[in-house]
């Protein structure tokens, strides 16, 4: 009975540690990366409280990439106890498009791919304020559908 108990406990611990180790991918912030996922329109709340008071906060919508894995960037928290809050991983990336005239076609292409599997290329950034909405966001350079 004791051997069986220890076998089950060790198996459980190993399984849990392996599953957590595989969940987070650390991506660079100094060059473009290509990530595959599903394009979604996310609805939320903006300033002043970003969801604290639904009657006063502005309703916002933004394009996001839903990943099948969690992603993060290299991060140094202000305090060690804030590691999970400031440097946590996410599986939803807010997509930020350029504001120049050429980017209008890129945004239209992305909107036409809502609900589709896509490959998005761009530079990842860590959330710096509540206005970034997700812990990691991407400055989009290219969007293409995955057949």
Helices and strands as residue ranges (DSSP letters): H 2-21, E 24-27, E 33-45, E 59-73, G 80-82, H 83-87, E 90-96, H 103-112, E 117-126, G 130-132, E 136-145
